[in-house]
Amino acid sequence: MAQKGDEVEQFQVLEEKIELLLQYVVSIQREKEELKERIRVQEEKCGALNDEVEKLRQNRDKAKQKILSLLEKIERLGI
């Protein structure tokens, strides 16, 4: 009879370990989803920042062209 008690106890230990493992897996899956969402948000921010940098470059180039145009006009006037 002692063996059956040992077997039952072993099954209970195994069941507890499996339950802990399942909880760990669920926790890891939840963390994975949270990290995926954080990555998505960061990628959106990077995209927005890249767009802003491109707009700033375009504005800088336009300003540079206007300055060059004004300098050419001043030069033509001989000033």
For each residue, the residues with C-beta under 8 A, 3 or more apart:
1: 4 5
2: 5 6
3: 6 7
4: 1 7 8
5: 1 2 8 9
6: 2 3 9 10
7: 3 4 10 11
8: 4 5 11 12
9: 5 6 12 13
10: 6 7 13 14
11: 7 8 14 15
12: 8 9 15 16
13: 9 10 16 17
14: 10 11 17 18
15: 11 12 18 19
16: 12 13 19 20
17: 13 14 20 21
18: 14 15 21 22
19: 15 16 22 23
20: 16 17 23 24
21: 17 18 24 25
22: 18 19 25 26
23: 19 20 26 27
24: 20 21 27 28
25: 21 22 28 29
26: 22 23 29 30
27: 23 24 30 31
28: 24 25 31 32
29: 25 26 32 33
30: 26 27 33 34
31: 27 28 34 35
32: 28 29 35 36
33: 29 30 36 37
34: 30 31 37 38
35: 31 32 38 39
36: 32 33 39 40
37: 33 34 40 41
38: 34 35 41 42
39: 35 36 42 43
40: 36 37 43 44
41: 37 38 44 45
42: 38 39 45 46
43: 39 40 46 47
44: 40 41 47 48
45: 41 42 48 49
46: 42 43 49 50
47: 43 44 50 51
48: 44 45 51 52
49: 45 46 52 53
50: 46 47 53 54
51: 47 48 54 55
52: 48 49 55 56
53: 49 50 56 57
54: 50 51 57 58
55: 51 52 58 59
56: 52 53 59 60
57: 53 54 60 61
58: 54 55 61 62
59: 55 56 62 63
60: 56 57 63 64
61: 57 58 64 65
62: 58 59 65 66
63: 59 60 66 67
64: 60 61 67 68
65: 61 62 68 69
66: 62 63 69 70
67: 63 64 70 71
68: 64 65 71 72
69: 65 66 72 73
70: 66 67 73 74
71: 67 68 74 75
72: 68 69 75 76
73: 69 70 76 77
74: 70 71 77 79
75: 71 72 78 79
76: 72 73
77: 73 74
78: 75
79: 74 75
